[in-house]
Amino acid sequence: MLLESLKSGSPFVGGFHLTWEFSNYTDALKDYDEQFIRSFEYAGLATLIALLIGYPLAYVIAFRGGKWRNAMLLLVIVPFFVTYLIRTLSWETILSDSGVVVSTLKSIGIVSQDGRLLDTTVSVVAGITYNFLPFMILPLYASLERIDHRLLEAGYDLYGRRRDVFWRVTLPLSMPGVVAGVLLTFIPAAGDFINAQLLGTPKQFMIGNVIQSRFLVLNDYPTAAALSFLLMAFSLILVIIWARIAGTEALLGTEGEDR
């Protein structure tokens, strides 16, 4: 793939030849910077929403699940028994103009009478969030479930209120799960193209759609390969920045082991 990204030529006349065409990278970045930015915006928004939904749910499963804990975890995993494509097509039906969701939102005034959800940024982000939500919930649950309950009891003795215990004890101890969940959700979401393809329009296309089109429709392998490496590089940079902010101990899940 790296060598492919440095080739030039045409798939129809003579094929591609290795000419060390580094301009493929600068040209790809210049031509598709909007799609890159949109991809990271959608992925970041979907990751944030998944965290806001996933953390309370993982918290309830870990600390309030009781005998229903395994059943609740199964409900989180069950969507994986259905293919990714079918799950996304289901959202296309749910958010259709004649669907119950749009009709309900119109009746309470959230969506205008001539408005719609399908083929909008809202539908694309909703689809991405839903499809990658389990990747957020499971690491959070694993991190919360490992917390020693004696530490929580000590926290209640020190701080008294549940809110203070959460902010001072539970949340810091669950940060490895937060870090892992954010990475496992954000990275694949940034490269996704199915949700934008089925739930959006070309105005919502992400860099994954461009790569897919360049590979399979236009047969422009050098540009597609260059875009793939640029996406990987940008994702790696964001991972490094996130690791710097959250700490490598949280990233590796070893925070507190040496103590």
ChimeraX attribute file (.defattr): number of C-alpha atoms within 10 A of each C-alpha:
attribute: neighborCount
match mode: 1-to-1
recipient: residues
	/A:1	12
	/A:2	11
	/A:3	14
	/A:4	19
	/A:5	25
	/A:6	22
	/A:7	23
	/A:8	21
	/A:9	15
	/A:10	14
	/A:11	12
	/A:12	8
	/A:13	7
	/A:14	8
	/A:15	10
	/A:16	17
	/A:17	15
	/A:18	13
	/A:19	13
	/A:20	13
	/A:21	15
	/A:22	13
	/A:23	15
	/A:24	20
	/A:25	21
	/A:26	12
	/A:27	14
	/A:28	17
	/A:29	18
	/A:30	10
	/A:31	10
	/A:32	14
	/A:33	13
	/A:34	13
	/A:35	19
	/A:36	21
	/A:37	14
	/A:38	17
	/A:39	25
	/A:40	21
	/A:41	15
	/A:42	25
	/A:43	24
	/A:44	20
	/A:45	17
	/A:46	27
	/A:47	29
	/A:48	16
	/A:49	16
	/A:50	26
	/A:51	22
	/A:52	12
	/A:53	15
	/A:54	24
	/A:55	23
	/A:56	14
	/A:57	18
	/A:58	26
	/A:59	19
	/A:60	16
	/A:61	22
	/A:62	22
	/A:63	14
	/A:64	12
	/A:65	16
	/A:66	11
	/A:67	9
	/A:68	11
	/A:69	15
	/A:70	13
	/A:71	12
	/A:72	18
	/A:73	18
	/A:74	11
	/A:75	12
	/A:76	17
	/A:77	15
	/A:78	11
	/A:79	14
	/A:80	12
	/A:81	8
	/A:82	9
	/A:83	9
	/A:84	15
	/A:85	12
	/A:86	10
	/A:87	17
	/A:88	23
	/A:89	15
	/A:90	13
	/A:91	19
	/A:92	22
	/A:93	15
	/A:94	16
	/A:95	20
	/A:96	19
	/A:97	16
	/A:98	11
	/A:99	12
	/A:100	13
	/A:101	14
	/A:102	21
	/A:103	17
	/A:104	12
	/A:105	16
	/A:106	16
	/A:107	11
	/A:108	9
	/A:109	10
	/A:110	11
	/A:111	15
	/A:112	12
	/A:113	12
	/A:114	7
	/A:115	12
	/A:116	19
	/A:117	20
	/A:118	21
	/A:119	20
	/A:120	16
	/A:121	18
	/A:122	15
	/A:123	23
	/A:124	28
	/A:125	25
	/A:126	21
	/A:127	25
	/A:128	28
	/A:129	28
	/A:130	16
	/A:131	21
	/A:132	20
	/A:133	23
	/A:134	23
	/A:135	23
	/A:136	28
	/A:137	27
	/A:138	20
	/A:139	23
	/A:140	28
	/A:141	25
	/A:142	15
	/A:143	21
	/A:144	25
	/A:145	16
	/A:146	11
	/A:147	16
	/A:148	11
	/A:149	12
	/A:150	9
	/A:151	14
	/A:152	17
	/A:153	12
	/A:154	13
	/A:155	19
	/A:156	17
	/A:157	11
	/A:158	11
	/A:159	14
	/A:160	12
	/A:161	11
	/A:162	13
	/A:163	12
	/A:164	14
	/A:165	20
	/A:166	16
	/A:167	11
	/A:168	14
	/A:169	18
	/A:170	22
	/A:171	15
	/A:172	13
	/A:173	21
	/A:174	24
	/A:175	21
	/A:176	26
	/A:177	25
	/A:178	26
	/A:179	23
	/A:180	21
	/A:181	26
	/A:182	23
	/A:183	21
	/A:184	18
	/A:185	26
	/A:186	29
	/A:187	21
	/A:188	15
	/A:189	24
	/A:190	27
	/A:191	21
	/A:192	21
	/A:193	22
	/A:194	21
	/A:195	28
	/A:196	28
	/A:197	18
	/A:198	18
	/A:199	28
	/A:200	22
	/A:201	14
	/A:202	10
	/A:203	12
	/A:204	24
	/A:205	24
	/A:206	28
	/A:207	27
	/A:208	24
	/A:209	21
	/A:210	19
	/A:211	23
	/A:212	17
	/A:213	14
	/A:214	18
	/A:215	16
	/A:216	11
	/A:217	10
	/A:218	12
	/A:219	15
	/A:220	19
	/A:221	23
	/A:222	28
	/A:223	25
	/A:224	27
	/A:225	24
	/A:226	27
	/A:227	26
	/A:228	21
	/A:229	16
	/A:230	17
	/A:231	22
	/A:232	15
	/A:233	12
	/A:234	15
	/A:235	19
	/A:236	13
	/A:237	12
	/A:238	15
	/A:239	18
	/A:240	15
	/A:241	12
	/A:242	16
	/A:243	17
	/A:244	11
	/A:245	11
	/A:246	15
	/A:247	16
	/A:248	16
	/A:249	14
	/A:250	21
	/A:251	22
	/A:252	13
	/A:253	16
	/A:254	11
	/A:255	17
	/A:256	9
	/A:257	7
	/A:258	5
	/A:259	4
